[in-house]
Amino acid sequence: MSNLNNLTSKILNDAEEKKKYILAEAEAQKDKIISKKTNRAEADKEEIITKANIEAEVKKARIISNAKLSVRNDMLRAKQDVISKVFNEAIEKLQNLSNGDYKYYVISTLDSLELEGTEVIIINEKDKDIFSNEFLEALNKELESKGKKGSITLNMEGKFNGGFILDRNGIQINNTFEALINSLRGELEFEVNKVLFD
């Protein structure tokens, strides 16, 4: 019986040893899995934080860029408004020329156009006192003295503020103040911008 007890005891001891070994193996495996999962979670966390930081920087840069662009556009719009105001004031100054200066502008402009003497000068109703019959007669006499026809006529139906339009056989040459300033605007805008904002 003692052999049986020894054998039973040995089996129980072996089983206990095997159990301890299996439990130790399982514990080691558990620790290994937990460590691996913890490391993976830590790496994932770092990756997520890095991506979030990159996305935040990109978003921040985009917001700053959009804000700068918006400010730039607002400044350009404000500058353009100021420049437009300057050109509009120039038109107003031309519209407020004295009668003598206004006539001088018209006469010097007409002299530069090489008139045939049969054209129609279109003016607005407001300027009819400046361009009287005496003015027209003097202009036609001057043209006749140059060997041209002296039959220029006036049309007071212009829908513009200041200046005139010369109609030569249906072809109109626009010498209104608005047209004059607008034709010069492209050339002068850069210079006006420099004077105003530099």
C-alpha positions as CSV (number, residue, x, y, z in Angstrom):
1,M,0.0,0.0,0.0
2,S,2.9,2.2,0.6
3,N,3.8,1.9,-3.0
4,L,0.3,2.9,-3.9
5,N,0.6,5.9,-1.6
6,N,3.9,6.7,-3.0
7,L,2.6,6.4,-6.5
8,T,-0.5,8.5,-5.7
9,S,1.7,11.0,-4.0
10,K,4.1,11.1,-6.9
11,I,1.1,11.6,-9.4
12,L,-0.3,14.3,-7.2
13,N,3.1,16.0,-6.9
14,D,3.7,15.7,-10.7
15,A,0.2,17.1,-11.3
16,E,0.9,19.9,-8.8
17,E,4.2,20.7,-10.6
18,K,2.5,20.5,-14.0
19,K,-0.3,22.8,-12.7
20,K,2.3,25.3,-11.4
21,Y,4.2,25.1,-14.7
22,I,1.0,25.6,-16.8
23,L,-0.2,28.5,-14.5
24,A,3.3,30.1,-14.7
25,E,3.2,29.6,-18.5
26,A,-0.3,31.1,-18.7
27,E,0.8,34.0,-16.4
28,A,3.8,34.7,-18.6
29,Q,1.7,34.4,-21.7
30,K,-0.9,36.8,-20.1
31,D,1.9,39.2,-19.2
32,K,3.3,39.0,-22.7
33,I,-0.1,39.6,-24.3
34,I,-0.9,42.5,-22.0
35,S,2.6,44.0,-22.6
36,K,2.2,43.6,-26.3
37,K,-1.3,45.1,-26.3
38,T,-0.1,47.9,-24.0
39,N,2.8,48.7,-26.3
40,R,0.5,48.6,-29.3
41,A,-2.0,50.9,-27.6
42,E,0.8,53.2,-26.6
43,A,2.1,53.2,-30.2
44,D,-1.4,53.8,-31.5
45,K,-1.9,56.6,-29.0
46,E,1.4,58.3,-30.2
47,E,0.3,57.8,-33.8
48,I,-3.1,59.3,-33.1
49,I,-1.6,62.2,-31.2
50,T,1.0,62.8,-34.0
51,K,-1.7,62.7,-36.7
52,A,-4.0,65.0,-34.6
53,N,-1.1,67.4,-34.2
54,I,-0.3,67.4,-37.9
55,E,-4.0,67.9,-38.7
56,A,-4.2,70.7,-36.2
57,E,-1.2,72.4,-37.7
58,V,-2.6,72.0,-41.2
59,K,-5.9,73.4,-40.1
60,K,-4.2,76.2,-38.2
61,A,-2.1,77.0,-41.3
62,R,-5.2,76.9,-43.5
63,I,-7.1,79.2,-41.1
64,I,-4.2,81.7,-41.0
65,S,-3.8,81.6,-44.8
66,N,-7.5,82.2,-45.3
67,A,-7.5,85.0,-42.8
68,K,-4.5,86.6,-44.5
69,L,-6.2,86.2,-47.9
70,S,-9.4,87.7,-46.5
71,V,-7.5,90.7,-45.0
72,R,-5.5,91.1,-48.3
73,N,-8.7,91.1,-50.3
74,D,-10.4,93.5,-47.9
75,M,-7.3,95.8,-48.2
76,L,-7.3,95.5,-52.0
77,R,-11.1,96.3,-52.0
78,A,-10.5,99.3,-49.7
79,K,-7.6,100.5,-51.9
80,Q,-9.7,100.1,-55.0
81,D,-12.5,102.1,-53.4
82,V,-10.1,104.9,-52.5
83,I,-8.6,104.9,-56.0
84,S,-12.1,104.9,-57.6
85,K,-13.0,107.8,-55.3
86,V,-9.9,109.7,-56.5
87,F,-10.9,109.2,-60.2
88,N,-14.5,110.1,-59.5
89,E,-13.3,113.3,-57.8
90,A,-11.2,114.0,-60.9
91,I,-14.3,113.7,-63.0
92,E,-16.2,116.0,-60.7
93,K,-13.4,118.6,-60.9
94,L,-13.6,118.4,-64.7
95,Q,-17.4,118.8,-64.5
96,N,-16.8,121.9,-62.4
97,L,-14.4,123.6,-64.8
98,S,-14.9,127.3,-65.3
99,N,-16.7,128.1,-68.6
100,G,-13.4,129.5,-70.0
101,D,-11.4,126.4,-69.1
102,Y,-14.2,124.1,-70.4
103,K,-14.3,125.9,-73.8
104,Y,-10.5,125.7,-73.9
105,Y,-10.6,121.9,-73.3
106,V,-13.2,121.5,-76.1
107,I,-11.4,123.7,-78.6
108,S,-8.0,122.1,-78.0
109,T,-9.5,118.7,-78.2
110,L,-11.3,119.5,-81.4
111,D,-8.1,121.0,-82.9
112,S,-6.4,117.6,-82.2
113,L,-9.1,115.7,-84.1
114,E,-8.5,117.1,-87.5
115,L,-12.1,118.0,-88.2
116,E,-13.6,117.9,-91.7
117,G,-16.1,120.6,-90.7
118,T,-19.3,118.5,-91.2
119,E,-19.3,116.8,-87.8
120,V,-22.0,116.9,-85.1
121,I,-20.8,117.9,-81.5
122,I,-23.0,116.1,-79.0
123,I,-23.2,117.9,-75.6
124,N,-25.6,117.6,-72.7
125,E,-28.5,120.0,-72.0
126,K,-26.6,121.5,-69.0
127,D,-23.8,122.8,-71.2
128,K,-25.9,124.5,-73.8
129,D,-25.1,128.0,-72.4
130,I,-21.4,127.3,-72.8
131,F,-21.7,126.1,-76.4
132,S,-23.7,129.0,-77.7
133,N,-24.4,129.9,-81.3
134,E,-21.5,132.4,-81.1
135,F,-19.2,129.6,-80.1
136,L,-20.4,127.4,-83.0
137,E,-20.2,130.3,-85.5
138,A,-16.6,131.1,-84.4
139,L,-15.6,127.4,-84.7
140,N,-17.1,127.1,-88.2
141,K,-15.4,130.3,-89.3
142,E,-12.1,129.0,-88.1
143,L,-12.6,125.8,-90.0
144,E,-13.5,127.7,-93.2
145,S,-10.3,129.7,-92.8
146,K,-8.4,126.4,-92.8
147,G,-10.1,125.4,-96.1
148,K,-12.6,123.0,-94.5
149,K,-16.4,123.0,-94.5
150,G,-17.8,125.1,-91.8
151,S,-21.0,123.3,-91.1
152,I,-20.5,121.7,-87.6
153,T,-23.7,121.4,-85.7
154,L,-24.7,120.9,-82.1
155,N,-26.8,118.2,-80.6
156,M,-27.8,118.7,-77.0
157,E,-29.2,115.3,-76.3
158,G,-26.1,113.8,-74.7
159,K,-26.8,111.6,-71.6
160,F,-23.5,112.3,-69.9
161,N,-22.0,114.8,-67.5
162,G,-19.5,117.0,-69.2
163,G,-17.3,116.8,-72.2
164,F,-18.6,116.0,-75.6
165,I,-19.0,113.3,-78.3
166,L,-18.0,114.0,-81.8
167,D,-20.1,112.3,-84.4
168,R,-18.4,112.0,-87.8
169,N,-20.7,110.3,-90.3
170,G,-22.1,107.9,-87.6
171,I,-18.7,107.2,-86.1
172,Q,-18.6,108.6,-82.6
173,I,-15.5,109.8,-80.9
174,N,-16.1,109.9,-77.1
175,N,-14.5,112.9,-75.4
176,T,-16.8,112.9,-72.3
177,F,-15.0,113.4,-69.0
178,E,-15.9,109.9,-67.9
179,A,-14.4,108.4,-71.1
180,L,-11.3,110.6,-70.7
181,I,-10.7,109.6,-67.1
182,N,-11.5,105.9,-67.8
183,S,-9.0,105.9,-70.7
184,L,-6.3,107.2,-68.5
185,R,-7.2,105.1,-65.5
186,G,-5.3,102.0,-66.7
187,E,-2.2,104.1,-67.1
188,L,-2.5,106.2,-64.0
189,E,-3.9,103.6,-61.5
190,F,-0.4,102.3,-60.6
191,E,0.9,105.8,-60.1
192,V,-2.1,106.8,-58.0
193,N,-1.7,103.6,-56.0
194,K,2.0,104.5,-55.3
195,V,1.1,108.1,-54.3
196,L,-1.7,107.0,-52.0
197,F,-0.3,103.9,-50.4
198,D,3.5,104.0,-50.4
